[in-house]
Amino acid sequence: MLAVMFGLFAALCWSLHDLLARNFANDVGPVRMAIGTLLAGGALLAGIVLWNGTILQADTATLQLAVILGILYGLAISSLFTAFSLAPVSIVGPATAGYPALVVIWGMINGLQPNALQWCAVLAIITGAIVVARTGPSDGGLSEVKPGKIPLLIFSCMVAEVFFASSVILGQKLAAHVGEFEATFMSRFPAALVLIPFVMREKPHVAKINAEAWIGIFAMGAFDVAAVSGINYMGRLPNKEFGSMGISAYGAIATLLAMILLKEKTTVSQWVGIAMISGGVAVLGST
C-alpha cells in the first residue's frame, strides 16, 4: 500500500509539472525547457545533498551509473516536452502514462509473480490510459495536432515511455547506494549535458523566456525532483513494481487538471478510462 501511495504522489507532482510544460513548451522550446527544469531541480536539491555528504563517498561504479541514468532521463524528459509542444495534456499525459507497466514486466523477469487480481488491475490501468488518450472530443485531442505531426508525436511518446521506465529501474538501484535525493541530484547534470546538442536545432526563444517562464521552470524542477525522489525511495519498499503502477494515474490526473485549469475538453469515454485507472490503482494498493 505504501509503495502505491508514493506512486500516486509522483503522479500528482508530474500532473502539475505537465500542466506547466504544456503552457510553456511552445514559447520556451521543449529541449531548452527540459534543460532548465533539470538544472533548476539540481539547484533546489544542492543544499540537502551537500548537507548529507554521502555523495562525496560515491565510487566510480556509482558515478558511472549516475551518468547512464542521467542520459536516459534527459532523453525521456526531452521527448516528453517535445510531445507537449505538439499535443494537449489530455493526449500526451495518458499516452505516456503506461511506462510503469514496463517496470512490472522487468520485475517479472526478475522474479515478480502477480496473482490474477493484480494482473487484472495492471490491465485495467493500461486499458484506461489507452481509452483516455484515444477518445478525446472531436474538436480537441488529436484533432489539435498539426497536420503531419502525429508520427512525431507517437515517436516522442514511445521514446519517453521506454526511457522513463529505464530511469525508474536505474534510479532505484542508484538510490540504494547513495540515497534518494542524491540519486535524483546526480542524474540532473548528465541529463542536461546530453541535451545541449539538441538545443542547436531549436529556433531561438531567448526573448520569450520572461520572468513568468522562469518561475514556471523552477516550479517544474521542484515537482520533478519531488516525484523522482519519491520513486527512488519507493525502491526500498515491498512490491515496488506495483507501486510504480500508481504513477500511471498521472495521465488521468493531468487530464482532470487540464479540464479544470486549461479548459481542455473531455468525453464520457475518457471518464470511463479515468475510472478504470483509478480502480486498478486502488486494487494494487490494497493487495
C-alpha positions in Angstrom: 0.0 0.0 0.0 2.8 2.5 0.9 4.6 1.9 -2.4 1.4 2.7 -4.3 0.9 5.9 -2.3 4.4 7.0 -3.3 3.4 6.3 -6.9 0.3 8.4 -6.6 2.4 11.2 -5.0 4.7 11.1 -8.0 1.6 11.1 -10.3 0.2 14.2 -8.7 3.6 16.0 -8.9 4.1 15.1 -12.6 0.5 16.1 -13.4 1.2 19.6 -12.1 4.5 19.5 -13.9 2.8 18.5 -17.2 0.3 21.5 -17.0 3.3 23.9 -16.8 5.1 22.0 -19.6 2.1 22.4 -21.9 1.8 26.0 -21.0 5.4 26.9 -21.8 6.7 24.3 -24.2 5.9 26.2 -27.4 7.3 29.6 -26.2 10.4 28.4 -24.5 11.2 25.4 -26.7 10.9 21.8 -25.4 14.7 21.0 -25.2 15.5 24.4 -23.7 12.8 23.9 -21.2 14.0 20.4 -20.3 17.5 21.6 -19.6 16.2 24.5 -17.5 13.9 22.1 -15.5 16.8 19.7 -14.9 19.2 22.4 -13.7 16.5 24.1 -11.6 15.8 20.7 -9.9 19.5 20.2 -9.2 19.9 23.7 -7.7 16.9 23.0 -5.4 18.5 19.8 -4.1 22.0 21.0 -3.8 21.7 22.2 -0.2 20.2 18.9 1.0 22.8 16.8 -0.8 25.7 18.8 0.4 24.4 18.7 4.0 24.0 14.8 3.9 27.5 14.4 2.4 27.1 10.8 1.2 27.6 11.8 -2.4 31.2 12.6 -1.7 31.8 8.9 -0.9 30.5 7.7 -4.3 32.8 5.2 -6.1 33.5 5.0 -9.8 30.8 2.4 -10.5 28.2 4.6 -8.8 29.2 7.7 -10.8 29.0 5.7 -14.0 25.5 4.5 -13.1 24.5 8.1 -12.4 25.8 9.2 -15.8 23.8 6.4 -17.6 20.7 7.3 -15.5 21.1 11.0 -16.4 21.4 10.3 -20.2 18.3 8.1 -20.2 16.3 10.6 -18.1 17.4 13.5 -20.2 16.2 11.8 -23.4 13.0 10.9 -21.7 12.1 14.4 -20.5 13.1 15.9 -23.8 10.8 13.5 -25.7 8.0 14.3 -23.2 8.4 18.1 -23.7 8.5 17.6 -27.5 5.2 15.7 -27.3 3.7 18.6 -25.2 4.8 21.1 -27.8 2.7 19.1 -30.3 -0.5 18.0 -28.4 -2.7 18.8 -25.4 -2.2 17.4 -21.9 -5.3 15.2 -22.3 -3.4 13.3 -25.1 0.2 13.3 -24.0 -0.5 12.6 -20.3 -2.4 9.3 -20.8 -0.2 8.3 -23.8 3.0 8.4 -21.7 1.4 7.0 -18.5 1.8 3.4 -19.4 5.6 3.1 -18.8 5.2 1.7 -15.3 3.8 -1.5 -17.0 7.3 -1.9 -18.4 8.7 -1.7 -14.8 6.3 -4.5 -13.9 7.5 -6.6 -16.8 11.1 -6.0 -15.7 10.1 -7.1 -12.2 8.6 -10.3 -13.6 11.8 -11.1 -15.4 13.5 -10.8 -12.0 11.1 -13.0 -10.1 7.9 -10.9 -9.5 4.8 -13.2 -9.7 1.5 -11.2 -9.9 -1.7 -13.0 -8.9 -4.9 -12.9 -11.1 -6.3 -9.9 -9.3 -3.1 -7.9 -9.7 -2.9 -8.9 -13.4 -6.5 -7.6 -13.9 -5.6 -4.3 -12.1 -2.5 -3.8 -14.3 -4.5 -4.5 -17.5 -7.3 -2.1 -16.3 -4.7 0.7 -15.8 -3.1 0.2 -19.2 -6.5 -0.1 -21.0 -7.8 3.0 -19.1 -4.7 5.0 -20.2 -5.3 4.0 -23.9 -9.0 4.9 -23.6 -8.3 8.3 -22.2 -5.7 9.0 -24.9 -7.8 7.7 -27.8 -11.3 9.0 -27.1 -10.9 12.8 -26.8 -13.5 15.2 -28.2 -13.8 15.6 -32.0 -12.8 19.3 -31.7 -9.9 18.5 -29.3 -7.4 15.8 -28.6 -5.6 14.5 -31.7 -7.6 17.0 -33.9 -5.5 19.7 -32.3 -2.2 18.2 -33.5 -0.8 20.0 -36.6 -1.1 18.0 -39.9 1.9 15.7 -40.4 3.0 15.9 -36.8 1.2 12.8 -35.5 4.1 10.4 -36.4 6.5 12.6 -34.4 4.0 12.8 -31.5 3.7 9.0 -31.4 7.5 8.5 -31.6 8.1 11.1 -28.9 5.6 9.4 -26.6 7.1 5.9 -27.2 10.7 7.1 -26.5 9.5 8.9 -23.4 7.9 5.7 -22.1 10.9 3.4 -22.7 13.4 5.8 -21.2 11.2 6.8 -18.2 10.8 3.1 -17.3 14.5 2.6 -17.6 15.1 5.6 -15.4 12.8 4.3 -12.6 14.7 1.0 -12.5 18.2 2.5 -12.6 17.2 5.4 -10.2 16.0 2.9 -7.5 19.2 1.0 -8.0 21.4 4.1 -7.6 19.3 5.3 -4.6 20.2 2.1 -2.8 23.9 3.2 -2.9 23.8 6.9 -2.3 20.3 7.9 -1.1 17.1 9.1 -2.8 17.9 12.8 -3.0 21.5 12.1 -4.0 20.4 9.8 -6.9 18.0 12.4 -8.1 20.6 15.2 -7.8 23.4 13.2 -9.6 21.2 12.4 -12.6 20.3 16.1 -13.3 23.6 17.3 -14.7 24.5 14.5 -17.2 20.8 14.7 -18.3 21.2 18.4 -19.1 24.6 17.9 -20.8 23.2 15.2 -23.2 20.5 17.6 -24.3 22.8 20.5 -25.2 23.4 19.4 -28.8 19.7 19.3 -29.4 19.2 22.9 -28.4 21.0 23.9 -31.6 18.1 22.5 -33.6 15.5 24.7 -31.9 14.6 28.1 -33.0 15.8 30.9 -30.7 13.3 31.6 -27.9 15.5 33.6 -25.6 13.4 36.7 -25.9 10.3 34.8 -24.8 11.9 33.4 -21.6 10.4 36.0 -19.3 10.0 36.1 -15.5 6.8 34.0 -15.7 8.6 31.3 -17.7 11.5 31.2 -15.3 9.1 30.8 -12.4 7.4 28.0 -14.3 10.7 26.3 -15.0 11.7 26.3 -11.3 8.2 25.1 -10.3 8.6 22.2 -12.8 12.0 21.5 -11.4 10.6 21.3 -7.9 7.7 19.0 -8.9 10.1 16.8 -10.9 12.7 16.2 -8.1 9.8 15.6 -5.6 8.4 12.9 -7.9 11.7 11.3 -8.8 12.9 11.3 -5.2 9.7 9.7 -4.1 10.0 7.0 -6.7 13.6 6.4 -5.7 12.6 5.9 -2.1 9.8 3.5 -3.3 12.6 1.1 -4.4 13.1 0.2 -0.7 9.5 -1.0 -0.3 7.8 -4.3 -0.9 6.0 -4.7 -4.3 7.8 -1.6 -5.6 6.9 -2.6 -9.2 3.2 -2.4 -8.4 3.9 0.9 -6.6 5.2 2.1 -9.9 1.8 1.4 -11.5 0.4 4.2 -9.2 2.4 6.6 -11.4 0.1 5.6 -14.3 -2.7 7.6 -12.6 -0.8 10.8 -13.6 -2.4 10.6 -17.1 -5.9 10.7 -15.6 -4.9 13.3 -13.0 -3.3 15.5 -15.7 -6.5 15.2 -17.9 -8.7 16.3 -15.0 -6.5 19.2 -14.1 -6.2 20.2 -17.8 -10.0 20.2 -17.9 -10.3 22.4 -14.8 -7.4 24.8 -15.3 -6.7 24.8 -19.0 -10.3 24.3 -20.1 -9.4 21.3 -22.2 -12.5 19.2 -23.2 -13.1 15.7 -22.1 -15.6 13.0 -23.1 -17.7 10.4 -21.3 -15.3 7.7 -22.7 -12.4 9.5 -21.1 -14.2 9.5 -17.8 -14.6 5.7 -18.2 -10.9 5.4 -18.8 -10.1 7.5 -15.7 -12.4 5.3 -13.6 -10.5 2.2 -14.9 -7.2 3.7 -14.0 -8.4 4.7 -10.6 -9.9 1.3 -9.9 -6.8 -0.5 -11.0 -4.6 1.6 -8.8 -7.0 1.1 -5.8 -6.8 -2.7 -6.3 -3.0 -2.7 -6.4 -2.9 -0.5 -3.3 -5.0 -3.0 -1.4 -3.1 -6.2 -2.3 
